[in-house]
């Protein structure tokens, strides 16, 4: 994922009847467990964000800049 620098960046996760570890992830050293359906917003505000699902199977990096 990429985002523009110098602009407020919000991660928006939209889920529809999701179950399992995909709902739970770690971002900015904080675990988040999302509802199975709906939209969740997370303000980023950092240059690079590493993320992973709770089990570490799904990972990635968001580069801002």
Helices and strands as residue ranges (DSSP letters): E 2-3, E 10-15, G 21-23, E 24-27, E 30-33, E 38-43, E 48-53, E 59-64
